Structures are given as structure tokens and as C-alpha cells.
């Protein structure tokens, strides 16, 4: 393979000729904390880093300055990595990488380490997961970096700006979700002149398809299950297809409401999604139900409200996590008499959903852009000089 002018081949791949590679132990000091989890103090004065993404609080500090912290064991191994530059303390099974030499910018180090450490430790074990981190997994890790400290800080600044963009989108999405929740509570609150209806009086409630493992194929008709509902939207990462004669009653139509009515996990009972045009014509499984009526968009949002969740909790089976057809049909819903008012409420909430979907799409795009930036900037394929 021909190497582009200005680059060189190394153990870590091709990097610029004016970049260096060194071991973590030559660029910093590596030690562990001294505190235990029980040392945390709610609303304490200083951050206390334990073995999770959650940062606890404590009233004392053992360290003051710049450091990169990573979990030494537990589920956060290779995934929980913090950057800190203030007074703090950390758990005895948290590694503290600090006292960086003049060669390396601490935040640049953090970005490279965070992006590559999990891959390194996975390559050093024969198991599918890693329970703990040995000192040499950190100390002997190779770090490529520009000789120019300015280029390091420029890279760190560019990626920090990308992080800030992502954080601002996450905060905006969280705010919009709260606004939508408040709007739902207000719009769906029973008003004077509204009617109380049983779900069975205004909807058809249909239980889904029973099939055997012999009916499952790599392709065919999609059978919608609880895994096809994520955050009250349709998802298609975990699919089952069947090839068999299907009764018309188990074929979904646009604007049907797909509801989980039986599951080993109690909190999944009642989660729902609205069937879109793209999914029309697929089937749904026996642990699911379809709610079908002329009021589906209104009823869908009603199903997302506390009004329905309270009734689900009250009617849940004592030993089996399920909602029977009879139970679903007995649920009470408050509805405006006017179809126009129902449509108005559903449209307001649908517009808020559309805005959230657009923001979530922006967030995914921002994360992909940042990932691409990291892959290019932290290897020198793109230079900021």
C-alpha cells in the first residue's frame, strides 16, 4: 500500500510524520482512588467519581486538577470514562490518570482514550466481556499525538464544540418532551361537556397471531411484537418473519394502535405505537393487541397519558403480566363530543411529536458527525494546521 506523502506507517496505522506515539505510562501518572461508595454524601460539596456514569457527591477532596478517570471493574469497564479539572475524589476501584507531561494535552488525551480504550481491553481478553481492568491495560496503551501542542488543543476544541452541539440538542429534546408531557396532561384533562366512554364501545380490540417456530422464516410477513415498540414508536431492529396463511384480523392497518398486552416484564404492558403507512399489511403477535376505531389518533395519545396507565396498574393480573381483551374494553376514556375537537387535540400533540422526531434526527446526525470527526482528527487523516 502506498503511503501518502507526509505520513508514516506505525503499529497503530498510518499517521502524520510529525506525530509521535507513546505509552500512557510515559505521558502521565496512573493511580487509583482511596474512597468507598459509602463515603458519598448527598448534596456534598465536591464531585465523587465511582464506577458508573453517575457522579456522586462528597464533602472532602483528595485531588485538585486535571485527570481522566475510568472504572476499574463492574459494568462500566471500558465505558465509564470521565474528564475532570477541579477538586474531586474517586473510588478505590477507579483509575486516575493525571499529571500529564508537557508532551500531551489532557483533554486531547481524554478524547483519544475514551474513543479507543474499550477496543483495547476487548482485544486483551478471550471473553465476550471484561470484568476488571489491569494496570497494564492502561499503562501500556499507545497514544498517537501531534508534536505540536497547539494542534492537540485545536483538535480538542473542535471535538469539544461538537460535544457542546450534541449537549444542546439533548437539552432541547428533554425540554420539548417535558412541554409535550404538560400539553398532554392539559389537553386530555376532562372538560365540561366531555363524554366518558368504555374503550370497547368506540373501538375494536383484536388479539394477535399465534404461530409456531416452524412458521418462522428469514423473510416473509413481519410479526410485530413488543420489541418492535421503542419509546412509543415503531422499531425494526429485532424482527420475526413468518410464512403461513394469515387471517385478515391479524393484518394491521394504518392508524391502528399496537399495544403490548402480555409480557414477562410488567413495565412493558400497555406500551404502544401508531401503525404508519409503511407498516400497513404486516401482522402482529399473540402477546399484542390492535385497537382500531375512527378516533385512533386521539385514543393513541390518551393511551400515552396517566389516565390509561392508572387503569393498567389497577387491572394487571396478580400472577401473570397481562391485559385481557375484556379488561382493555372496560377501560374508560374521556372524549370531547366534537370530532373536530378530538382532531384538534391529536393534531397539536402530533405536531409536537414531529418536532421531537426532527430534533432526534438532528441529534443522531450530530453524533455521527462527531464520530467521523474523531476518527479523522485523532488519527491525523484530517489536519487542523
Buried (B, 14 or more C-beta within 10 A) or exposed (E): EEEEEEBEEEEEEBBBEBBBEBEBBEBBEBBBBEBEEEBBEEEBEBBBBBBBEEBBBBEEBBBEEBBBBBBBBBEBBBBBBBBBEEBBBBBBBBBBBBBBEEBBBBBBBBBBBBBBBBEBBBEBEEEEEBEEBEEEBBBBBBBBBBEEBEBBBBBBBBBBEBEEBBEEBBEBBEEBEEEBBEBBEEBBEEEEEBEEBEBBEBBEBBBBBEBEEEBBEEEBBBBBBBBBBBEBBBEEEEEBBBBBEBEEEBBBEEBBBBBBBBBEEEEBBBBBBBBEEEBEEBBBBBBBBBBBBEBBBBBBBBBBBEBBEEBBEEBBEEEEBBBBEEBBBBBEBBBBEEEEBBBBBBEBBBEBBEBBEEBBEBBEEBBEEBEEBBEEBBBBBEBBE
